[in-house]
Amino acid sequence: MTTVRPVRVDDAEVWRELRAELWPDESGEEHVGEVAEYFSGRRRIPLEVLLAEDAEGRPLGFAELSIRSYAEGCTTDRVAFLEGWYVVPGARRRGVGRALVEAAEAWGRAHGCTEFASDALLDNHASAAAHQALGFDEVAQLRCFRKVL
């Protein structure tokens, strides 16, 4: 059985470890700082973090959520957004990701949102398939560019 609940201060290390698995290109110091900022209330994104656990309280994954004024393909200016979504490899394809997304959707509705959006890198086919399996419609593909000034 999977339980999804808001992350607590005593989950900081677990959440940091899971973030490092999802975003390995960020340094450990960045993860530590971002987690600390979230719990201090200084960090605006994410607005909410959900943690999935098994019946014994072992972490299975997390979702970081925000509310955006714009998201590709959306028509409202208050869109619940899935900023980060991760399930540990051993728990995938067992409903953990679905439980996190359903809890995220409920959070969005509770905050007055009528649309829920997310994104994934173009080459992340597993993420695209997971999103589509949970009822997301793909609305755009884009490439982002950067230039140093």
N, C-alpha and C positions, 0 to 999 in steps of 0.2 A: 504494500500500500504506500502511495506517495502522499506526503503532506506538503503543502505550499504555504509559506508564511512570510511576513516581512522580516528582513534581516535585522538582527540585534547587534548591539555593540560586542557582545561576547562571540559573535560569528565573524568578527573582523578578519582574523587570520584565515579562516576557511574561505571566506569570500575573496580575499586577496589571492589565495592559491588558485581558486577557480578562474579568476580574472587572468592570471598569468598563463593558464592553459588556453584560454580563449584568445588572448592578445599577447603572444609570446614576444613580439617585437618591442613591447613597452618594457622599460627597465623595472626591476623589482622596486626601486625607490619610487618610481612613478605610481605603481600600484599601491604601495604603502601610503604615499601622500594623498592619492585620490580617495582611498578608503577612509583615511583620517579626516579629510575635508568633508566627506559625506556625513560622518557622525558628528562633526562639529557644527553642521548646519551651514557652512560656508560654500558648499558645492551645490550648484543649481541643477546640474545634470549628473547623475540621475536624480529624479524626484523621489523615486521609490525603487527599492531592490527587493525582489522576492527570492527566497531560498527554498529549494525542493529537498526533502529529506525522505529516507525510507523509514520503516516502522521502528528501527533502532536508533533513529536520529542521525544516521550517516548522510552527509551531503551528496546530493545527486545532480545538482545543477542550480542555475540562477537565471534571473531575468532582471535587467536594468531598464527602467521605464522613465519616460519624460512626457511632457505635453509640448507639442510644437505648434507654432502658428502657421506652418506650411509643411506639407509633405507631398511628394510627387503623386499625382493622380487623385488627390483628395480635394474635396470642394469646401470644406469648412476651415475655419481658422483656429480650431482647437482640436488637435489630433493627438490621441494617445500614440506614443511611439515606442517601439521595442528597440532600445539603443544597444542592448547586448543580450544574447540568449545562448546559454551553454548547458549541455548535459554531458556528464562524464561518460567516456566511451562504453564502460560496462553496463550503463543504464539506458543506452539508446535503444529506440524501437520497442520501448516498454510502456509508453504513455507518459513519461516524465515531461518531455517537451510539451506535449498537449496540455498537461496539468498546469505547467507554468504559463502557457499562452492563455488558457481559459481564466486563470487567476489574474493575468495582466489585463485581459478584456474586461473583467469585472471591475478592476481598479479604474480603468478608463471610463467605463459607464458611471461609476460612483463619482468621478470628477467632471461629469458633464460632457464627456466626449461621445460623439456618434460615429467616429471613424477611428480605425486602428491601423497603423502603418509600420513598416519595417524596411530594411534594405539588406543587401548582401553583395559581396564582390561578384563581378561577372563570372569568375572561374570557380565560385563556390557552389558547385552543382548539388551537393548534399543539402546545403542550407536552402537552396531554391526549392528542392523537392520537399523538404520538411515544411516550408512555408505553404506551398501549394497543397500539401496533404491536410493542412489545418485550415484550409479555406481562404487563404490569401490569394488575390488575383495579382498577377504580374502586370504592372501598369507602365513601366518604362525601364529601359536600360540606358545607362549613361557612362561616360568616361569623364573623369575629373582631371583637370590640368592645373599646373602650378608653375609660376615663374618667379624667380628671385629678383627683387628690385634693388 
